[in-house]
């Protein structure tokens, strides 16, 4: 991605790139030929093969469980509100799930406050 930092791992014959040094990208993604553009010393724009670089950003991991719980809680609350608005009975499973998530998230919130 444009503006990310990549670490040069070698392979190019460029005199402007040094192994182990980080360079900022100036393009959003490699082109069809696998080329990227980076800013080297003296603000020189170098176009080279992307395989000569290692991305220092780790891959995206998991969404935190507490965030999933809070999103699910919002979905349950929304469903309850929609059903109550049109005066439909609210399924007892929704109430149970609401209470279970409240117990989990309140416990997590109390632990976060204590830390």
Secondary structure, 3 states (H helix, E strand, C coil): CCCCEEEECCCCCCCCCCCCCEEEECCCCCCCCCEEEEECHHHCEEEEEHHHEEECCCCCCCCCHHHHHHHHHHHHHHHHHHHHHCCCCCCHHHHHHHHHHHHHHHHHHHHHHHC
